[in-house]
Amino acid sequence: METLRLYLDKDRENSIKKAAKILKNGGIVAIPTETVYGLAANACDDNAIKAVFTAKGRPQDNPLIVHIDSMEMLGKVAKDIPESAYKCAEKFWPGPFTMVLKASDYVSKSVSAGLSTVAVRMPSDEIARAVISECTLPLAAPSANASGSPSPVTSEHVIKDLDGKIDAVIMGERCSVGVESTVVAIEEDNARLLRPGAVTAEMLKEIFPELIVDKAILSQPDSDEKVASPGMKYKHYAPSCELFLVEGESEKYCDFVNTKKDGAAICFKEEAELIKAQTFVFANQSDEKAMAFELFEMLRKLDEKGIKKAYVHAPSKNGVGLAVYNRLIRACAFRVVSV
């Protein structure tokens, strides 16, 4: 299969129309969103959804997120929507926020991986929204990468992973958030945070004071446990190298990696001059949004440089830092060192 490149700078309108035509005909297209690039398919087409799982090499029990462009479309893909969900939509949509709701019969059962729920979000990226609008269809769109590898934040990342495996990729700009959307299972009076993102737990508590933070955010679910959100169950977001997450104060982290002769350090800017090993600088220790923005680009650089082992200084678990920590602990396959 030849993967078509759709360039926005040359002919934006025609590229969006081509993408929509491919999607309507059952094809799969990588599209930019504000979070990461998504591998889009018609959410109502069983065969198109199967093609997404095949192209990514994604486990069949890992659900997909359905992307919509209007509240009218929400009413088609979900049912029995509680009032609290509408409050969330008013506050966080369009944006990097996904709600898990009761599924209607409108979308393919394959999207939900056998569950009775559907994960839905309304992206803020104007290209993603234009493609959905042109299709007039909800689009199921997991991250447009080989399953388990770092998520793609540029079209070049998509091509590296999936060239020849998908119909087309929209050659858009770098994603502005850098980590996948926050995922929340909505109930009538409360909610459960399943995956942290740019919409933080602190923000959600303004609507849900008793917000439940799922234990799987910081730990690995049982192998036979069904999960309601992508990114909860498997080793995920990982480069090829052996990665370790190191928890502890800055001075102790630097001392620790300086005793290691066999690996690189992924550190904060304030620490780089104190480390003897090869360093990959993350962001300022207090800048959680910058960490999220740089995360997957940095993890991909490890493979580009041929790094075999690396030690990542763990961020705080506050705000967007929780999202970064969540991605890192899975990228490290839950290998955590305390110093």
Disulfide bonds with the S-S distance in Angstrom:
none
